[in-house]
Each structure stands twice: as structure tokens, then as C-alpha cells.
Amino acid sequence: MAGLPALNAASVNKLFVFRNGAKLRHTTDFDALTTAGTVTITYDAADLPMYAGDVIEIQYIK
């Protein structure tokens, strides 16, 4: 994601990720500390299925 800074354990609390309006939980549903500028949604197809029309919204508060 362009403009997303490299995150550390303290700054990741300023990152919010939503899927179809539902807030995802850091380390449970998504990870953003592995690669700068990247948010990876981690999911199990049985617990959190992903669909082609899903809307992902990423918010970062400076």
C-alpha cells in the first residue's frame, strides 16, 4: 500500500483494517509487520472465507 510506513510493535496500534465493514484483529486476522507497506490478511477458509466482492479498507492514523 503506497504511503504506509514501516510499522513496528508500537505503531501497528495506529493501523485499522476492515473487511466489509467488520474490523479485523491484528495478528489474528491480519499481519502488517512482515513487509513494509504490506498488509497481509491471514485467514482460514472455514473460519474467515474470502470472496471476490469483499471490500478491504485500510486506515492508518499518523
PDBQT receptor file of N, H, CA, C and O in Angstrom, charges set to zero:
ATOM      1  N   MET A   1       0.844  -1.168   0.000  1.00  0.00    +0.000 N 
ATOM      2  CA  MET A   1       0.000   0.000   0.000  1.00  0.00    +0.000 C 
ATOM      3  C   MET A   1       0.890   1.231   0.000  1.00  0.00    +0.000 C 
ATOM      4  O   MET A   1       1.708   1.400   0.904  1.00  0.00    +0.000 OA
ATOM      5  N   ALA A   2       0.750   2.062  -0.964  1.00  0.00    +0.000 N 
ATOM      6  H   ALA A   2       0.086   1.925  -1.698  1.00  0.00    +0.000 HD
ATOM      7  CA  ALA A   2       1.570   3.267  -1.065  1.00  0.00    +0.000 C 
ATOM      8  C   ALA A   2       1.300   4.190   0.109  1.00  0.00    +0.000 C 
ATOM      9  O   ALA A   2       0.146   4.439   0.460  1.00  0.00    +0.000 OA
ATOM     10  N   GLY A   3       2.363   4.697   0.714  1.00  0.00    +0.000 N 
ATOM     11  H   GLY A   3       3.300   4.495   0.429  1.00  0.00    +0.000 HD
ATOM     12  CA  GLY A   3       2.222   5.642   1.815  1.00  0.00    +0.000 C 
ATOM     13  C   GLY A   3       2.189   5.007   3.191  1.00  0.00    +0.000 C 
ATOM     14  O   GLY A   3       2.254   5.725   4.189  1.00  0.00    +0.000 OA
ATOM     15  N   LEU A   4       2.093   3.712   3.283  1.00  0.00    +0.000 N 
ATOM     16  H   LEU A   4       2.040   3.129   2.473  1.00  0.00    +0.000 HD
ATOM     17  CA  LEU A   4       2.091   3.045   4.586  1.00  0.00    +0.000 C 
ATOM     18  C   LEU A   4       3.532   2.915   5.059  1.00  0.00    +0.000 C 
ATOM     19  O   LEU A   4       4.346   2.285   4.382  1.00  0.00    +0.000 OA
ATOM     20  N   PRO A   5       3.865   3.501   6.215  1.00  0.00    +0.000 N 
ATOM     21  CA  PRO A   5       5.248   3.441   6.684  1.00  0.00    +0.000 C 
ATOM     22  C   PRO A   5       5.599   2.050   7.205  1.00  0.00    +0.000 C 
ATOM     23  O   PRO A   5       4.724   1.214   7.427  1.00  0.00    +0.000 OA
ATOM     24  N   ALA A   6       6.884   1.824   7.393  1.00  0.00    +0.000 N 
ATOM     25  H   ALA A   6       7.596   2.503   7.212  1.00  0.00    +0.000 HD
ATOM     26  CA  ALA A   6       7.318   0.590   8.035  1.00  0.00    +0.000 C 
ATOM     27  C   ALA A   6       6.797   0.617   9.470  1.00  0.00    +0.000 C 
ATOM     28  O   ALA A   6       7.012   1.588  10.196  1.00  0.00    +0.000 OA
ATOM     29  N   LEU A   7       6.128  -0.425   9.865  1.00  0.00    +0.000 N 
ATOM     30  H   LEU A   7       5.953  -1.213   9.275  1.00  0.00    +0.000 HD
ATOM     31  CA  LEU A   7       5.493  -0.464  11.179  1.00  0.00    +0.000 C 
ATOM     32  C   LEU A   7       6.321  -1.266  12.168  1.00  0.00    +0.000 C 
ATOM     33  O   LEU A   7       7.030  -2.204  11.803  1.00  0.00    +0.000 OA
ATOM     34  N   ASN A   8       6.213  -0.874  13.417  1.00  0.00    +0.000 N 
ATOM     35  H   ASN A   8       5.637  -0.113  13.713  1.00  0.00    +0.000 HD
ATOM     36  CA  ASN A   8       6.816  -1.665  14.495  1.00  0.00    +0.000 C 
ATOM     37  C   ASN A   8       5.703  -2.011  15.469  1.00  0.00    +0.000 C 
ATOM     38  O   ASN A   8       4.544  -1.677  15.223  1.00  0.00    +0.000 OA
ATOM     39  N   ALA A   9       6.030  -2.671  16.565  1.00  0.00    +0.000 N 
ATOM     40  H   ALA A   9       6.972  -2.943  16.765  1.00  0.00    +0.000 HD
ATOM     41  CA  ALA A   9       5.014  -3.125  17.514  1.00  0.00    +0.000 C 
ATOM     42  C   ALA A   9       4.210  -1.967  18.101  1.00  0.00    +0.000 C 
ATOM     43  O   ALA A   9       3.034  -2.139  18.420  1.00  0.00    +0.000 OA
ATOM     44  N   ALA A  10       4.820  -0.795  18.249  1.00  0.00    +0.000 N 
ATOM     45  H   ALA A  10       5.776  -0.655  17.990  1.00  0.00    +0.000 HD
ATOM     46  CA  ALA A  10       4.110   0.350  18.818  1.00  0.00    +0.000 C 
ATOM     47  C   ALA A  10       3.218   1.038  17.784  1.00  0.00    +0.000 C 
ATOM     48  O   ALA A  10       2.095   1.428  18.104  1.00  0.00    +0.000 OA
ATOM     49  N   SER A  11       3.697   1.190  16.564  1.00  0.00    +0.000 N 
ATOM     50  H   SER A  11       4.609   0.874  16.304  1.00  0.00    +0.000 HD
ATOM     51  CA  SER A  11       2.925   1.924  15.560  1.00  0.00    +0.000 C 
ATOM     52  C   SER A  11       1.826   1.089  14.917  1.00  0.00    +0.000 C 
ATOM     53  O   SER A  11       0.935   1.646  14.276  1.00  0.00    +0.000 OA
ATOM     54  N   VAL A  12       1.863  -0.221  15.069  1.00  0.00    +0.000 N 
ATOM     55  H   VAL A  12       2.587  -0.674  15.589  1.00  0.00    +0.000 HD
ATOM     56  CA  VAL A  12       0.819  -1.054  14.469  1.00  0.00    +0.000 C 
ATOM     57  C   VAL A  12      -0.530  -0.794  15.139  1.00  0.00    +0.000 C 
ATOM     58  O   VAL A  12      -1.571  -1.125  14.572  1.00  0.00    +0.000 OA
ATOM     59  N   ASN A  13      -0.528  -0.208  16.334  1.00  0.00    +0.000 N 
ATOM     60  H   ASN A  13       0.318   0.061  16.795  1.00  0.00    +0.000 HD
ATOM     61  CA  ASN A  13      -1.776   0.133  17.008  1.00  0.00    +0.000 C 
ATOM     62  C   ASN A  13      -2.492   1.286  16.324  1.00  0.00    +0.000 C 
ATOM     63  O   ASN A  13      -3.645   1.571  16.648  1.00  0.00    +0.000 OA
ATOM     64  N   LYS A  14      -1.838   1.951  15.390  1.00  0.00    +0.000 N 
ATOM     65  H   LYS A  14      -0.902   1.719  15.126  1.00  0.00    +0.000 HD
ATOM     66  CA  LYS A  14      -2.449   3.043  14.632  1.00  0.00    +0.000 C 
ATOM     67  C   LYS A  14      -3.038   2.553  13.317  1.00  0.00    +0.000 C 
ATOM     68  O   LYS A  14      -3.575   3.346  12.543  1.00  0.00    +0.000 OA
ATOM     69  N   LEU A  15      -2.943   1.258  13.060  1.00  0.00    +0.000 N 
ATOM     70  H   LEU A  15      -2.507   0.614  13.688  1.00  0.00    +0.000 HD
ATOM     71  CA  LEU A  15      -3.410   0.657  11.817  1.00  0.00    +0.000 C 
ATOM     72  C   LEU A  15      -4.722  -0.079  12.062  1.00  0.00    +0.000 C 
ATOM     73  O   LEU A  15      -4.839  -0.881  12.989  1.00  0.00    +0.000 OA
ATOM     74  N   PHE A  16      -5.706   0.209  11.212  1.00  0.00    +0.000 N 
ATOM     75  H   PHE A  16      -5.610   0.860  10.459  1.00  0.00    +0.000 HD
ATOM     76  CA  PHE A  16      -7.001  -0.440  11.324  1.00  0.00    +0.000 C 
ATOM     77  C   PHE A  16      -7.353  -1.036   9.972  1.00  0.00    +0.000 C 
ATOM     78  O   PHE A  16      -7.246  -0.365   8.945  1.00  0.00    +0.000 OA
ATOM     79  N   VAL A  17      -7.773  -2.292   9.969  1.00  0.00    +0.000 N 
ATOM     80  H   VAL A  17      -7.860  -2.837  10.803  1.00  0.00    +0.000 HD
ATOM     81  CA  VAL A  17      -8.128  -2.982   8.734  1.00  0.00    +0.000 C 
ATOM     82  C   VAL A  17      -9.554  -3.502   8.885  1.00  0.00    +0.000 C 
ATOM     83  O   VAL A  17      -9.904  -4.132   9.882  1.00  0.00    +0.000 OA
ATOM     84  N   PHE A  18     -10.369  -3.220   7.861  1.00  0.00    +0.000 N 
ATOM     85  H   PHE A  18     -10.085  -2.708   7.050  1.00  0.00    +0.000 HD
ATOM     86  CA  PHE A  18     -11.765  -3.637   7.873  1.00  0.00    +0.000 C 
ATOM     87  C   PHE A  18     -12.051  -4.477   6.640  1.00  0.00    +0.000 C 
ATOM     88  O   PHE A  18     -11.499  -4.233   5.567  1.00  0.00    +0.000 OA
ATOM     89  N   ARG A  19     -12.904  -5.453   6.799  1.00  0.00    +0.000 N 
ATOM     90  H   ARG A  19     -13.352  -5.652   7.671  1.00  0.00    +0.000 HD
ATOM     91  CA  ARG A  19     -13.357  -6.276   5.673  1.00  0.00    +0.000 C 
ATOM     92  C   ARG A  19     -14.876  -6.231   5.668  1.00  0.00    +0.000 C 
ATOM     93  O   ARG A  19     -15.522  -6.716   6.597  1.00  0.00    +0.000 OA
ATOM     94  N   ASN A  20     -15.440  -5.652   4.626  1.00  0.00    +0.000 N 
ATOM     95  H   ASN A  20     -14.915  -5.259   3.871  1.00  0.00    +0.000 HD
ATOM     96  CA  ASN A  20     -16.890  -5.487   4.515  1.00  0.00    +0.000 C 
ATOM     97  C   ASN A  20     -17.462  -4.790   5.741  1.00  0.00    +0.000 C 
ATOM     98  O   ASN A  20     -18.564  -5.112   6.185  1.00  0.00    +0.000 OA
ATOM     99  N   GLY A  21     -16.717  -3.836   6.287  1.00  0.00    +0.000 N 
ATOM    100  H   GLY A  21     -15.822  -3.574   5.926  1.00  0.00    +0.000 HD
ATOM    101  CA  GLY A  21     -17.181  -3.061   7.427  1.00  0.00    +0.000 C 
ATOM    102  C   GLY A  21     -16.862  -3.645   8.788  1.00  0.00    +0.000 C 
ATOM    103  O   GLY A  21     -17.042  -2.972   9.803  1.00  0.00    +0.000 OA
ATOM    104  N   ALA A  22     -16.393  -4.880   8.833  1.00  0.00    +0.000 N 
ATOM    105  H   ALA A  22     -16.246  -5.427   8.009  1.00  0.00    +0.000 HD
ATOM    106  CA  ALA A  22     -16.047  -5.520  10.110  1.00  0.00    +0.000 C 
ATOM    107  C   ALA A  22     -14.552  -5.345  10.369  1.00  0.00    +0.000 C 
ATOM    108  O   ALA A  22     -13.725  -5.611   9.497  1.00  0.00    +0.000 OA
ATOM    109  N   LYS A  23     -14.219  -4.895  11.571  1.00  0.00    +0.000 N 
ATOM    110  H   LYS A  23     -14.891  -4.679  12.279  1.00  0.00    +0.000 HD
ATOM    111  CA  LYS A  23     -12.820  -4.663  11.927  1.00  0.00    +0.000 C 
ATOM    112  C   LYS A  23     -12.094  -5.996  12.107  1.00  0.00    +0.000 C 
ATOM    113  O   LYS A  23     -12.584  -6.898  12.788  1.00  0.00    +0.000 OA
ATOM    114  N   LEU A  24     -10.924  -6.103  11.488  1.00  0.00    +0.000 N 
ATOM    115  H   LEU A  24     -10.527  -5.371  10.936  1.00  0.00    +0.000 HD
ATOM    116  CA  LEU A  24     -10.093  -7.301  11.630  1.00  0.00    +0.000 C 
ATOM    117  C   LEU A  24      -9.109  -7.089  12.770  1.00  0.00    +0.000 C 
ATOM    118  O   LEU A  24      -8.707  -5.959  13.046  1.00  0.00    +0.000 OA
ATOM    119  N   ARG A  25      -8.726  -8.164  13.425  1.00  0.00    +0.000 N 
ATOM    120  H   ARG A  25      -9.053  -9.082  13.201  1.00  0.00    +0.000 HD
ATOM    121  CA  ARG A  25      -7.819  -8.103  14.572  1.00  0.00    +0.000 C 
ATOM    122  C   ARG A  25      -6.391  -8.382  14.119  1.00  0.00    +0.000 C 
ATOM    123  O   ARG A  25      -6.127  -9.315  13.360  1.00  0.00    +0.000 OA
ATOM    124  N   HIS A  26      -5.472  -7.538  14.612  1.00  0.00    +0.000 N 
ATOM    125  H   HIS A  26      -5.687  -6.781  15.229  1.00  0.00    +0.000 HD
ATOM    126  CA  HIS A  26      -4.059  -7.704  14.280  1.00  0.00    +0.000 C 
ATOM    127  C   HIS A  26      -3.545  -9.023  14.849  1.00  0.00    +0.000 C 
ATOM    128  O   HIS A  26      -3.934  -9.411  15.951  1.00  0.00    +0.000 OA
ATOM    129  N   THR A  27      -2.708  -9.690  14.141  1.00  0.00    +0.000 N 
ATOM    130  H   THR A  27      -2.392  -9.374  13.246  1.00  0.00    +0.000 HD
ATOM    131  CA  THR A  27      -2.086 -10.990  14.403  1.00  0.00    +0.000 C 
ATOM    132  C   THR A  27      -3.069 -12.149  14.353  1.00  0.00    +0.000 C 
ATOM    133  O   THR A  27      -2.645 -13.293  14.191  1.00  0.00    +0.000 OA
ATOM    134  N   THR A  28      -4.371 -11.893  14.488  1.00  0.00    +0.000 N 
ATOM    135  H   THR A  28      -4.716 -10.964  14.619  1.00  0.00    +0.000 HD
ATOM    136  CA  THR A  28      -5.361 -12.964  14.346  1.00  0.00    +0.000 C 
ATOM    137  C   THR A  28      -5.878 -13.006  12.919  1.00  0.00    +0.000 C 
ATOM    138  O   THR A  28      -5.921 -14.070  12.299  1.00  0.00    +0.000 OA
ATOM    139  N   ASP A  29      -6.271 -11.845  12.394  1.00  0.00    +0.000 N 
ATOM    140  H   ASP A  29      -6.235 -10.982  12.897  1.00  0.00    +0.000 HD
ATOM    141  CA  ASP A  29      -6.861 -11.763  11.062  1.00  0.00    +0.000 C 
ATOM    142  C   ASP A  29      -5.954 -11.119  10.019  1.00  0.00    +0.000 C 
ATOM    143  O   ASP A  29      -6.133 -11.343   8.822  1.00  0.00    +0.000 OA
ATOM    144  N   PHE A  30      -4.977 -10.316  10.462  1.00  0.00    +0.000 N 
ATOM    145  H   PHE A  30      -4.832 -10.134  11.435  1.00  0.00    +0.000 HD
ATOM    146  CA  PHE A  30      -4.049  -9.709   9.506  1.00  0.00    +0.000 C 
ATOM    147  C   PHE A  30      -2.706  -9.466  10.179  1.00  0.00    +0.000 C 
ATOM    148  O   PHE A  30      -2.603  -9.420  11.405  1.00  0.00    +0.000 OA
ATOM    149  N   ASP A  31      -1.677  -9.312   9.346  1.00  0.00    +0.000 N 
ATOM    150  H   ASP A  31      -1.761  -9.349   8.351  1.00  0.00    +0.000 HD
ATOM    151  CA  ASP A  31      -0.331  -9.023   9.830  1.00  0.00    +0.000 C 
ATOM    152  C   ASP A  31       0.247  -7.901   8.967  1.00  0.00    +0.000 C 
ATOM    153  O   ASP A  31       0.116  -7.916   7.743  1.00  0.00    +0.000 OA
ATOM    154  N   ALA A  32       0.883  -6.934   9.616  1.00  0.00    +0.000 N 
ATOM    155  H   ALA A  32       0.989  -6.922  10.610  1.00  0.00    +0.000 HD
ATOM    156  CA  ALA A  32       1.458  -5.817   8.862  1.00  0.00    +0.000 C 
ATOM    157  C   ALA A  32       2.915  -5.583   9.212  1.00  0.00    +0.000 C 
ATOM    158  O   ALA A  32       3.495  -4.599   8.752  1.00  0.00    +0.000 OA
ATOM    159  N   LEU A  33       3.519  -6.432   9.992  1.00  0.00    +0.000 N 
ATOM    160  H   LEU A  33       3.048  -7.231  10.365  1.00  0.00    +0.000 HD
ATOM    161  CA  LEU A  33       4.897  -6.205  10.424  1.00  0.00    +0.000 C 
ATOM    162  C   LEU A  33       5.928  -6.943   9.578  1.00  0.00    +0.000 C 
ATOM    163  O   LEU A  33       7.127  -6.724   9.752  1.00  0.00    +0.000 OA
ATOM    164  N   THR A  34       5.499  -7.804   8.677  1.00  0.00    +0.000 N 
ATOM    165  H   THR A  34       4.525  -7.982   8.535  1.00  0.00    +0.000 HD
ATOM    166  CA  THR A  34       6.452  -8.621   7.945  1.00  0.00    +0.000 C 
ATOM    167  C   THR A  34       7.141  -7.871   6.810  1.00  0.00    +0.000 C 
ATOM    168  O   THR A  34       8.348  -8.026   6.622  1.00  0.00    +0.000 OA
ATOM    169  N   THR A  35       6.404  -7.060   6.049  1.00  0.00    +0.000 N 
ATOM    170  H   THR A  35       5.424  -6.934   6.202  1.00  0.00    +0.000 HD
ATOM    171  CA  THR A  35       6.966  -6.332   4.919  1.00  0.00    +0.000 C 
ATOM    172  C   THR A  35       6.450  -4.897   4.942  1.00  0.00    +0.000 C 
ATOM    173  O   THR A  35       5.246  -4.676   5.066  1.00  0.00    +0.000 OA
ATOM    174  N   ALA A  36       7.335  -3.933   4.827  1.00  0.00    +0.000 N 
ATOM    175  H   ALA A  36       8.314  -4.112   4.726  1.00  0.00    +0.000 HD
ATOM    176  CA  ALA A  36       6.932  -2.519   4.840  1.00  0.00    +0.000 C 
ATOM    177  C   ALA A  36       5.960  -2.236   3.702  1.00  0.00    +0.000 C 
ATOM    178  O   ALA A  36       6.192  -2.641   2.563  1.00  0.00    +0.000 OA
ATOM    179  N   GLY A  37       4.875  -1.541   4.014  1.00  0.00    +0.000 N 
ATOM    180  H   GLY A  37       4.686  -1.212   4.940  1.00  0.00    +0.000 HD
ATOM    181  CA  GLY A  37       3.894  -1.169   3.008  1.00  0.00    +0.000 C 
ATOM    182  C   GLY A  37       2.941  -2.275   2.621  1.00  0.00    +0.000 C 
ATOM    183  O   GLY A  37       2.187  -2.124   1.660  1.00  0.00    +0.000 OA
ATOM    184  N   THR A  38       2.952  -3.389   3.343  1.00  0.00    +0.000 N 
ATOM    185  H   THR A  38       3.564  -3.512   4.124  1.00  0.00    +0.000 HD
ATOM    186  CA  THR A  38       2.105  -4.527   3.007  1.00  0.00    +0.000 C 
ATOM    187  C   THR A  38       1.266  -4.947   4.202  1.00  0.00    +0.000 C 
ATOM    188  O   THR A  38       1.770  -5.068   5.318  1.00  0.00    +0.000 OA
ATOM    189  N   VAL A  39      -0.018  -5.166   3.956  1.00  0.00    +0.000 N 
ATOM    190  H   VAL A  39      -0.428  -5.067   3.049  1.00  0.00    +0.000 HD
ATOM    191  CA  VAL A  39      -0.909  -5.737   4.956  1.00  0.00    +0.000 C 
ATOM    192  C   VAL A  39      -1.332  -7.097   4.425  1.00  0.00    +0.000 C 
ATOM    193  O   VAL A  39      -1.893  -7.185   3.333  1.00  0.00    +0.000 OA
ATOM    194  N   THR A  40      -1.074  -8.151   5.175  1.00  0.00    +0.000 N 
ATOM    195  H   THR A  40      -0.618  -8.080   6.062  1.00  0.00    +0.000 HD
ATOM    196  CA  THR A  40      -1.410  -9.500   4.761  1.00  0.00    +0.000 C 
ATOM    197  C   THR A  40      -2.578  -9.997   5.589  1.00  0.00    +0.000 C 
ATOM    198  O   THR A  40      -2.485 -10.090   6.813  1.00  0.00    +0.000 OA
ATOM    199  N   ILE A  41      -3.673 -10.316   4.925  1.00  0.00    +0.000 N 
ATOM    200  H   ILE A  41      -3.748 -10.241   3.931  1.00  0.00    +0.000 HD
ATOM    201  CA  ILE A  41      -4.828 -10.861   5.629  1.00  0.00    +0.000 C 
ATOM    202  C   ILE A  41      -4.622 -12.359   5.748  1.00  0.00    +0.000 C 
ATOM    203  O   ILE A  41      -4.490 -13.065   4.748  1.00  0.00    +0.000 OA
ATOM    204  N   THR A  42      -4.598 -12.828   6.974  1.00  0.00    +0.000 N 
ATOM    205  H   THR A  42      -4.706 -12.255   7.786  1.00  0.00    +0.000 HD
ATOM    206  CA  THR A  42      -4.431 -14.257   7.239  1.00  0.00    +0.000 C 
ATOM    207  C   THR A  42      -5.801 -14.829   7.554  1.00  0.00    +0.000 C 
ATOM    208  O   THR A  42      -6.528 -14.293   8.391  1.00  0.00    +0.000 OA
ATOM    209  N   TYR A  43      -6.143 -15.886   6.902  1.00  0.00    +0.000 N 
ATOM    210  H   TYR A  43      -5.553 -16.321   6.222  1.00  0.00    +0.000 HD
ATOM    211  CA  TYR A  43      -7.472 -16.438   7.111  1.00  0.00    +0.000 C 
ATOM    212  C   TYR A  43      -7.467 -17.938   6.867  1.00  0.00    +0.000 C 
ATOM    213  O   TYR A  43      -6.624 -18.481   6.153  1.00  0.00    +0.000 OA
ATOM    214  N   ASP A  44      -8.424 -18.571   7.480  1.00  0.00    +0.000 N 
ATOM    215  H   ASP A  44      -9.108 -18.130   8.061  1.00  0.00    +0.000 HD
ATOM    216  CA  ASP A  44      -8.699 -19.981   7.257  1.00  0.00    +0.000 C 
ATOM    217  C   ASP A  44     -10.010 -20.014   6.473  1.00  0.00    +0.000 C 
ATOM    218  O   ASP A  44     -10.982 -19.375   6.876  1.00  0.00    +0.000 OA
ATOM    219  N   ALA A  45     -10.050 -20.724   5.399  1.00  0.00    +0.000 N 
ATOM    220  H   ALA A  45      -9.261 -21.243   5.071  1.00  0.00    +0.000 HD
ATOM    221  CA  ALA A  45     -11.240 -20.739   4.549  1.00  0.00    +0.000 C 
ATOM    222  C   ALA A  45     -12.494 -21.141   5.321  1.00  0.00    +0.000 C 
ATOM    223  O   ALA A  45     -13.593 -20.728   4.952  1.00  0.00    +0.000 OA
ATOM    224  N   ALA A  46     -12.358 -21.929   6.372  1.00  0.00    +0.000 N 
ATOM    225  H   ALA A  46     -11.465 -22.265   6.671  1.00  0.00    +0.000 HD
ATOM    226  CA  ALA A  46     -13.519 -22.340   7.167  1.00  0.00    +0.000 C 
ATOM    227  C   ALA A  46     -13.946 -21.245   8.142  1.00  0.00    +0.000 C 
ATOM    228  O   ALA A  46     -15.141 -21.048   8.365  1.00  0.00    +0.000 OA
ATOM    229  N   ASP A  47     -12.980 -20.532   8.725  1.00  0.00    +0.000 N 
ATOM    230  H   ASP A  47     -12.009 -20.693   8.544  1.00  0.00    +0.000 HD
ATOM    231  CA  ASP A  47     -13.288 -19.514   9.731  1.00  0.00    +0.000 C 
ATOM    232  C   ASP A  47     -13.545 -18.135   9.134  1.00  0.00    +0.000 C 
ATOM    233  O   ASP A  47     -14.430 -17.418   9.600  1.00  0.00    +0.000 OA
ATOM    234  N   LEU A  48     -12.790 -17.757   8.115  1.00  0.00    +0.000 N 
ATOM    235  H   LEU A  48     -12.071 -18.340   7.736  1.00  0.00    +0.000 HD
ATOM    236  CA  LEU A  48     -12.888 -16.417   7.541  1.00  0.00    +0.000 C 
ATOM    237  C   LEU A  48     -12.760 -16.523   6.022  1.00  0.00    +0.000 C 
ATOM    238  O   LEU A  48     -11.725 -16.165   5.460  1.00  0.00    +0.000 OA
ATOM    239  N   PRO A  49     -13.813 -17.017   5.353  1.00  0.00    +0.000 N 
ATOM    240  CA  PRO A  49     -13.715 -17.165   3.898  1.00  0.00    +0.000 C 
ATOM    241  C   PRO A  49     -13.628 -15.811   3.205  1.00  0.00    +0.000 C 
ATOM    242  O   PRO A  49     -14.246 -14.842   3.644  1.00  0.00    +0.000 OA
ATOM    243  N   MET A  50     -12.866 -15.748   2.133  1.00  0.00    +0.000 N 
ATOM    244  H   MET A  50     -12.364 -16.535   1.776  1.00  0.00    +0.000 HD
ATOM    245  CA  MET A  50     -12.719 -14.529   1.341  1.00  0.00    +0.000 C 
ATOM    246  C   MET A  50     -13.508 -14.720   0.042  1.00  0.00    +0.000 C 
ATOM    247  O   MET A  50     -13.528 -15.803  -0.543  1.00  0.00    +0.000 OA
ATOM    248  N   TYR A  51     -14.156 -13.634  -0.389  1.00  0.00    +0.000 N 
ATOM    249  H   TYR A  51     -14.140 -12.754   0.086  1.00  0.00    +0.000 HD
ATOM    250  CA  TYR A  51     -14.963 -13.681  -1.599  1.00  0.00    +0.000 C 
ATOM    251  C   TYR A  51     -14.492 -12.604  -2.571  1.00  0.00    +0.000 C 
ATOM    252  O   TYR A  51     -13.876 -11.621  -2.159  1.00  0.00    +0.000 OA
ATOM    253  N   ALA A  52     -14.776 -12.782  -3.842  1.00  0.00    +0.000 N 
ATOM    254  H   ALA A  52     -15.277 -13.580  -4.177  1.00  0.00    +0.000 HD
ATOM    255  CA  ALA A  52     -14.312 -11.859  -4.879  1.00  0.00    +0.000 C 
ATOM    256  C   ALA A  52     -14.828 -10.438  -4.665  1.00  0.00    +0.000 C 
ATOM    257  O   ALA A  52     -14.129  -9.485  -5.011  1.00  0.00    +0.000 OA
ATOM    258  N   GLY A  53     -16.006 -10.266  -4.118  1.00  0.00    +0.000 N 
ATOM    259  H   GLY A  53     -16.574 -11.040  -3.838  1.00  0.00    +0.000 HD
ATOM    260  CA  GLY A  53     -16.574  -8.935  -3.947  1.00  0.00    +0.000 C 
ATOM    261  C   GLY A  53     -16.266  -8.275  -2.614  1.00  0.00    +0.000 C 
ATOM    262  O   GLY A  53     -16.805  -7.205  -2.331  1.00  0.00    +0.000 OA
ATOM    263  N   ASP A  54     -15.419  -8.873  -1.788  1.00  0.00    +0.000 N 
ATOM    264  H   ASP A  54     -14.981  -9.742  -2.018  1.00  0.00    +0.000 HD
ATOM    265  CA  ASP A  54     -15.094  -8.302  -0.479  1.00  0.00    +0.000 C 
ATOM    266  C   ASP A  54     -14.441  -6.934  -0.624  1.00  0.00    +0.000 C 
ATOM    267  O   ASP A  54     -13.631  -6.705  -1.523  1.00  0.00    +0.000 OA
ATOM    268  N   VAL A  55     -14.813  -6.024   0.287  1.00  0.00    +0.000 N 
ATOM    269  H   VAL A  55     -15.470  -6.210   1.017  1.00  0.00    +0.000 HD
ATOM    270  CA  VAL A  55     -14.235  -4.680   0.306  1.00  0.00    +0.000 C 
ATOM    271  C   VAL A  55     -13.284  -4.599   1.495  1.00  0.00    +0.000 C 
ATOM    272  O   VAL A  55     -13.701  -4.768   2.641  1.00  0.00    +0.000 OA
ATOM    273  N   ILE A  56     -12.005  -4.341   1.221  1.00  0.00    +0.000 N 
ATOM    274  H   ILE A  56     -11.666  -4.204   0.291  1.00  0.00    +0.000 HD
ATOM    275  CA  ILE A  56     -10.988  -4.215   2.261  1.00  0.00    +0.000 C 
ATOM    276  C   ILE A  56     -10.650  -2.738   2.400  1.00  0.00    +0.000 C 
ATOM    277  O   ILE A  56     -10.317  -2.073   1.419  1.00  0.00    +0.000 OA
ATOM    278  N   GLU A  57     -10.738  -2.231   3.622  1.00  0.00    +0.000 N 
ATOM    279  H   GLU A  57     -11.009  -2.771   4.419  1.00  0.00    +0.000 HD
ATOM    280  CA  GLU A  57     -10.414  -0.830   3.891  1.00  0.00    +0.000 C 
ATOM    281  C   GLU A  57      -9.282  -0.785   4.911  1.00  0.00    +0.000 C 
ATOM    282  O   GLU A  57      -9.346  -1.439   5.952  1.00  0.00    +0.000 OA
ATOM    283  N   ILE A  58      -8.245  -0.007   4.604  1.00  0.00    +0.000 N 
ATOM    284  H   ILE A  58      -8.193   0.525   3.759  1.00  0.00    +0.000 HD
ATOM    285  CA  ILE A  58      -7.099   0.119   5.493  1.00  0.00    +0.000 C 
ATOM    286  C   ILE A  58      -6.982   1.578   5.925  1.00  0.00    +0.000 C 
ATOM    287  O   ILE A  58      -6.944   2.484   5.092  1.00  0.00    +0.000 OA
ATOM    288  N   GLN A  59      -6.925   1.789   7.223  1.00  0.00    +0.000 N 
ATOM    289  H   GLN A  59      -6.956   1.053   7.900  1.00  0.00    +0.000 HD
ATOM    290  CA  GLN A  59      -6.790   3.129   7.773  1.00  0.00    +0.000 C 
ATOM    291  C   GLN A  59      -5.546   3.172   8.645  1.00  0.00    +0.000 C 
ATOM    292  O   GLN A  59      -5.295   2.251   9.422  1.00  0.00    +0.000 OA
ATOM    293  N   TYR A  60      -4.763   4.245   8.517  1.00  0.00    +0.000 N 
ATOM    294  H   TYR A  60      -4.966   4.993   7.886  1.00  0.00    +0.000 HD
ATOM    295  CA  TYR A  60      -3.587   4.455   9.351  1.00  0.00    +0.000 C 
ATOM    296  C   TYR A  60      -3.635   5.864   9.878  1.00  0.00    +0.000 C 
ATOM    297  O   TYR A  60      -3.767   6.812   9.104  1.00  0.00    +0.000 OA
ATOM    298  N   ILE A  61      -3.529   6.019  11.177  1.00  0.00    +0.000 N 
ATOM    299  H   ILE A  61      -3.422   5.249  11.806  1.00  0.00    +0.000 HD
ATOM    300  CA  ILE A  61      -3.562   7.329  11.820  1.00  0.00    +0.000 C 
ATOM    301  C   ILE A  61      -2.138   7.736  12.135  1.00  0.00    +0.000 C 
ATOM    302  O   ILE A  61      -1.435   7.018  12.847  1.00  0.00    +0.000 OA
ATOM    303  N   LYS A  62      -1.695   8.880  11.616  1.00  0.00    +0.000 N 
ATOM    304  H   LYS A  62      -2.266   9.462  11.037  1.00  0.00    +0.000 HD
ATOM    305  CA  LYS A  62      -0.332   9.360  11.862  1.00  0.00    +0.000 C 
ATOM    306  C   LYS A  62      -0.209   9.910  13.253  1.00  0.00    +0.000 C 
ATOM    307  O   LYS A  62       0.866  10.362  13.645  1.00  0.00    +0.000 OA
TER     308      LYS A  62
